[in-house]
């Protein structure tokens, strides 16, 4: 997942790669990471987007697109939910 977090991989696809049932994969994944697979991917995407905005001077929309979001508004909503501030606030720092 870390190498392909930009892609919209389903839990079914990930379970198939791991040669596990969907429910077994989900349970094992959550036991190891404490997050559901979708939450884990979201965390990876948002951390990478934040890094891109701060270290590579990308604007929020470009960073969101770069990490796999097709909608700037969805990216902004999720970013605010996870970090507590909109992406423009981190960009300004």
CNS distance restraints for C-alpha pairs under 8 A (distance, minus, plus):
assign (resid   1 and name CA) (resid   5 and name CA) 5.47 0.50 0.50
assign (resid   1 and name CA) (resid  41 and name CA) 7.13 0.50 0.50
assign (resid   2 and name CA) (resid  41 and name CA) 7.85 0.50 0.50
assign (resid   2 and name CA) (resid  44 and name CA) 7.21 0.50 0.50
assign (resid   5 and name CA) (resid  41 and name CA) 5.73 0.50 0.50
assign (resid   5 and name CA) (resid  44 and name CA) 6.74 0.50 0.50
assign (resid   5 and name CA) (resid  45 and name CA) 6.50 0.50 0.50
assign (resid   5 and name CA) (resid  67 and name CA) 7.46 0.50 0.50
assign (resid   5 and name CA) (resid  68 and name CA) 7.57 0.50 0.50
assign (resid   6 and name CA) (resid  45 and name CA) 6.98 0.50 0.50
assign (resid   6 and name CA) (resid  66 and name CA) 7.70 0.50 0.50
assign (resid   6 and name CA) (resid  67 and name CA) 5.04 0.50 0.50
assign (resid   6 and name CA) (resid  68 and name CA) 4.31 0.50 0.50
assign (resid   6 and name CA) (resid  69 and name CA) 7.88 0.50 0.50
assign (resid   7 and name CA) (resid  68 and name CA) 6.34 0.50 0.50
assign (resid   8 and name CA) (resid  68 and name CA) 7.80 0.50 0.50
assign (resid   9 and name CA) (resid  13 and name CA) 6.30 0.50 0.50
assign (resid   9 and name CA) (resid  14 and name CA) 6.88 0.50 0.50
assign (resid  10 and name CA) (resid  14 and name CA) 6.38 0.50 0.50
assign (resid  11 and name CA) (resid  15 and name CA) 5.96 0.50 0.50
assign (resid  11 and name CA) (resid  22 and name CA) 6.62 0.50 0.50
assign (resid  11 and name CA) (resid  26 and name CA) 7.55 0.50 0.50
assign (resid  11 and name CA) (resid  37 and name CA) 7.05 0.50 0.50
assign (resid  12 and name CA) (resid  16 and name CA) 6.13 0.50 0.50
assign (resid  12 and name CA) (resid  21 and name CA) 7.96 0.50 0.50
assign (resid  12 and name CA) (resid  22 and name CA) 5.64 0.50 0.50
assign (resid  13 and name CA) (resid  17 and name CA) 6.31 0.50 0.50
assign (resid  14 and name CA) (resid  18 and name CA) 6.25 0.50 0.50
assign (resid  14 and name CA) (resid  25 and name CA) 7.96 0.50 0.50
assign (resid  15 and name CA) (resid  19 and name CA) 5.93 0.50 0.50
assign (resid  15 and name CA) (resid  20 and name CA) 5.09 0.50 0.50
assign (resid  15 and name CA) (resid  21 and name CA) 5.94 0.50 0.50
assign (resid  15 and name CA) (resid  22 and name CA) 5.37 0.50 0.50
assign (resid  15 and name CA) (resid  25 and name CA) 5.45 0.50 0.50
assign (resid  15 and name CA) (resid  26 and name CA) 7.92 0.50 0.50
assign (resid  16 and name CA) (resid  20 and name CA) 6.02 0.50 0.50
assign (resid  16 and name CA) (resid  21 and name CA) 7.21 0.50 0.50
assign (resid  16 and name CA) (resid  22 and name CA) 7.83 0.50 0.50
assign (resid  18 and name CA) (resid  25 and name CA) 7.53 0.50 0.50
assign (resid  20 and name CA) (resid  24 and name CA) 6.12 0.50 0.50
assign (resid  20 and name CA) (resid  25 and name CA) 5.69 0.50 0.50
assign (resid  21 and name CA) (resid  25 and name CA) 6.01 0.50 0.50
assign (resid  22 and name CA) (resid  26 and name CA) 6.08 0.50 0.50
assign (resid  23 and name CA) (resid  27 and name CA) 6.11 0.50 0.50
assign (resid  24 and name CA) (resid  28 and name CA) 6.03 0.50 0.50
assign (resid  25 and name CA) (resid  29 and name CA) 5.86 0.50 0.50
assign (resid  26 and name CA) (resid  30 and name CA) 6.11 0.50 0.50
assign (resid  26 and name CA) (resid  36 and name CA) 6.88 0.50 0.50
assign (resid  26 and name CA) (resid  37 and name CA) 7.00 0.50 0.50
assign (resid  27 and name CA) (resid  31 and name CA) 6.12 0.50 0.50
assign (resid  28 and name CA) (resid  32 and name CA) 6.30 0.50 0.50
assign (resid  29 and name CA) (resid  33 and name CA) 6.04 0.50 0.50
assign (resid  29 and name CA) (resid  34 and name CA) 7.64 0.50 0.50
assign (resid  29 and name CA) (resid  35 and name CA) 7.43 0.50 0.50
assign (resid  29 and name CA) (resid  36 and name CA) 6.92 0.50 0.50
assign (resid  29 and name CA) (resid  37 and name CA) 6.76 0.50 0.50
assign (resid  30 and name CA) (resid  34 and name CA) 4.72 0.50 0.50
assign (resid  30 and name CA) (resid  35 and name CA) 4.98 0.50 0.50
assign (resid  30 and name CA) (resid  36 and name CA) 5.31 0.50 0.50
assign (resid  30 and name CA) (resid  37 and name CA) 7.24 0.50 0.50
assign (resid  31 and name CA) (resid  35 and name CA) 7.89 0.50 0.50
assign (resid  33 and name CA) (resid  40 and name CA) 7.73 0.50 0.50
assign (resid  35 and name CA) (resid  39 and name CA) 5.81 0.50 0.50
assign (resid  35 and name CA) (resid  40 and name CA) 5.78 0.50 0.50
assign (resid  36 and name CA) (resid  40 and name CA) 6.20 0.50 0.50
assign (resid  37 and name CA) (resid  41 and name CA) 6.25 0.50 0.50
assign (resid  38 and name CA) (resid  42 and name CA) 6.18 0.50 0.50
assign (resid  39 and name CA) (resid  43 and name CA) 6.18 0.50 0.50
assign (resid  40 and name CA) (resid  44 and name CA) 6.29 0.50 0.50
assign (resid  41 and name CA) (resid  45 and name CA) 6.12 0.50 0.50
assign (resid  42 and name CA) (resid  46 and name CA) 6.07 0.50 0.50
assign (resid  43 and name CA) (resid  47 and name CA) 6.01 0.50 0.50
assign (resid  44 and name CA) (resid  48 and name CA) 6.14 0.50 0.50
assign (resid  45 and name CA) (resid  49 and name CA) 6.08 0.50 0.50
assign (resid  45 and name CA) (resid  67 and name CA) 5.46 0.50 0.50
assign (resid  45 and name CA) (resid  68 and name CA) 7.28 0.50 0.50
assign (resid  46 and name CA) (resid  50 and name CA) 6.06 0.50 0.50
assign (resid  46 and name CA) (resid  64 and name CA) 7.90 0.50 0.50
assign (resid  46 and name CA) (resid  67 and name CA) 7.73 0.50 0.50
assign (resid  46 and name CA) (resid  79 and name CA) 6.40 0.50 0.50
assign (resid  47 and name CA) (resid  51 and name CA) 6.24 0.50 0.50
assign (resid  48 and name CA) (resid  52 and name CA) 6.18 0.50 0.50
assign (resid  48 and name CA) (resid  67 and name CA) 6.91 0.50 0.50
assign (resid  49 and name CA) (resid  53 and name CA) 6.20 0.50 0.50
assign (resid  49 and name CA) (resid  60 and name CA) 7.78 0.50 0.50
assign (resid  49 and name CA) (resid  63 and name CA) 4.99 0.50 0.50
assign (resid  49 and name CA) (resid  64 and name CA) 5.98 0.50 0.50
assign (resid  49 and name CA) (resid  66 and name CA) 7.49 0.50 0.50
assign (resid  49 and name CA) (resid  67 and name CA) 6.22 0.50 0.50
assign (resid  50 and name CA) (resid  54 and name CA) 6.17 0.50 0.50
assign (resid  50 and name CA) (resid  63 and name CA) 7.61 0.50 0.50
assign (resid  50 and name CA) (resid  87 and name CA) 7.68 0.50 0.50
assign (resid  50 and name CA) (resid  90 and name CA) 7.51 0.50 0.50
assign (resid  51 and name CA) (resid  55 and name CA) 5.70 0.50 0.50
assign (resid  51 and name CA) (resid  56 and name CA) 7.45 0.50 0.50
assign (resid  52 and name CA) (resid  56 and name CA) 4.97 0.50 0.50
assign (resid  52 and name CA) (resid  57 and name CA) 6.52 0.50 0.50
assign (resid  52 and name CA) (resid  58 and name CA) 5.92 0.50 0.50
assign (resid  52 and name CA) (resid  63 and name CA) 6.10 0.50 0.50
assign (resid  53 and name CA) (resid  57 and name CA) 4.87 0.50 0.50
assign (resid  53 and name CA) (resid  58 and name CA) 4.52 0.50 0.50
assign (resid  53 and name CA) (resid  59 and name CA) 6.02 0.50 0.50
assign (resid  53 and name CA) (resid  60 and name CA) 6.63 0.50 0.50
assign (resid  53 and name CA) (resid  63 and name CA) 6.33 0.50 0.50
assign (resid  53 and name CA) (resid  90 and name CA) 7.75 0.50 0.50
assign (resid  53 and name CA) (resid  91 and name CA) 5.83 0.50 0.50
assign (resid  54 and name CA) (resid  58 and name CA) 7.46 0.50 0.50
assign (resid  54 and name CA) (resid  90 and name CA) 7.42 0.50 0.50
assign (resid  54 and name CA) (resid  91 and name CA) 6.21 0.50 0.50
assign (resid  54 and name CA) (resid  93 and name CA) 7.99 0.50 0.50
assign (resid  57 and name CA) (resid  91 and name CA) 7.78 0.50 0.50
assign (resid  58 and name CA) (resid  62 and name CA) 6.11 0.50 0.50
assign (resid  58 and name CA) (resid  63 and name CA) 5.81 0.50 0.50
assign (resid  59 and name CA) (resid  63 and name CA) 6.15 0.50 0.50
assign (resid  59 and name CA) (resid  88 and name CA) 7.86 0.50 0.50
assign (resid  59 and name CA) (resid  91 and name CA) 7.08 0.50 0.50
assign (resid  60 and name CA) (resid  64 and name CA) 6.02 0.50 0.50
assign (resid  60 and name CA) (resid  72 and name CA) 7.77 0.50 0.50
assign (resid  60 and name CA) (resid  76 and name CA) 7.86 0.50 0.50
assign (resid  60 and name CA) (resid  87 and name CA) 5.88 0.50 0.50
assign (resid  60 and name CA) (resid  88 and name CA) 6.41 0.50 0.50
assign (resid  60 and name CA) (resid  91 and name CA) 7.30 0.50 0.50
assign (resid  61 and name CA) (resid  65 and name CA) 6.17 0.50 0.50
assign (resid  61 and name CA) (resid  72 and name CA) 5.28 0.50 0.50
assign (resid  61 and name CA) (resid  75 and name CA) 7.84 0.50 0.50
assign (resid  62 and name CA) (resid  66 and name CA) 6.00 0.50 0.50
assign (resid  63 and name CA) (resid  67 and name CA) 6.38 0.50 0.50
assign (resid  64 and name CA) (resid  68 and name CA) 6.48 0.50 0.50
assign (resid  64 and name CA) (resid  69 and name CA) 5.25 0.50 0.50
assign (resid  64 and name CA) (resid  70 and name CA) 7.62 0.50 0.50
assign (resid  64 and name CA) (resid  71 and name CA) 7.91 0.50 0.50
assign (resid  64 and name CA) (resid  72 and name CA) 6.52 0.50 0.50
assign (resid  64 and name CA) (resid  75 and name CA) 5.80 0.50 0.50
assign (resid  65 and name CA) (resid  69 and name CA) 4.83 0.50 0.50
assign (resid  65 and name CA) (resid  70 and name CA) 5.79 0.50 0.50
assign (resid  65 and name CA) (resid  71 and name CA) 7.55 0.50 0.50
assign (resid  65 and name CA) (resid  72 and name CA) 7.45 0.50 0.50
assign (resid  69 and name CA) (resid  74 and name CA) 7.37 0.50 0.50
assign (resid  69 and name CA) (resid  75 and name CA) 6.11 0.50 0.50
assign (resid  71 and name CA) (resid  75 and name CA) 6.32 0.50 0.50
assign (resid  72 and name CA) (resid  76 and name CA) 6.06 0.50 0.50
assign (resid  73 and name CA) (resid  77 and name CA) 6.10 0.50 0.50
assign (resid  74 and name CA) (resid  78 and name CA) 6.19 0.50 0.50
assign (resid  75 and name CA) (resid  79 and name CA) 5.95 0.50 0.50
assign (resid  76 and name CA) (resid  80 and name CA) 6.07 0.50 0.50
assign (resid  76 and name CA) (resid  86 and name CA) 6.15 0.50 0.50
assign (resid  76 and name CA) (resid  87 and name CA) 6.24 0.50 0.50
assign (resid  77 and name CA) (resid  81 and name CA) 6.20 0.50 0.50
assign (resid  77 and name CA) (resid  86 and name CA) 7.62 0.50 0.50
assign (resid  78 and name CA) (resid  82 and name CA) 6.19 0.50 0.50
assign (resid  79 and name CA) (resid  83 and name CA) 5.86 0.50 0.50
assign (resid  79 and name CA) (resid  84 and name CA) 7.53 0.50 0.50
assign (resid  79 and name CA) (resid  85 and name CA) 7.31 0.50 0.50
assign (resid  79 and name CA) (resid  86 and name CA) 6.29 0.50 0.50
assign (resid  79 and name CA) (resid  87 and name CA) 6.28 0.50 0.50
assign (resid  80 and name CA) (resid  84 and name CA) 4.80 0.50 0.50
assign (resid  80 and name CA) (resid  85 and name CA) 4.68 0.50 0.50
assign (resid  80 and name CA) (resid  86 and name CA) 4.68 0.50 0.50
assign (resid  80 and name CA) (resid  87 and name CA) 6.90 0.50 0.50
assign (resid  81 and name CA) (resid  85 and name CA) 7.59 0.50 0.50
assign (resid  85 and name CA) (resid  89 and name CA) 6.31 0.50 0.50
assign (resid  85 and name CA) (resid  90 and name CA) 7.58 0.50 0.50
assign (resid  86 and name CA) (resid  90 and name CA) 7.25 0.50 0.50
assign (resid  87 and name CA) (resid  91 and name CA) 6.23 0.50 0.50
assign (resid  88 and name CA) (resid  92 and name CA) 6.18 0.50 0.50
assign (resid  89 and name CA) (resid  93 and name CA) 6.74 0.50 0.50
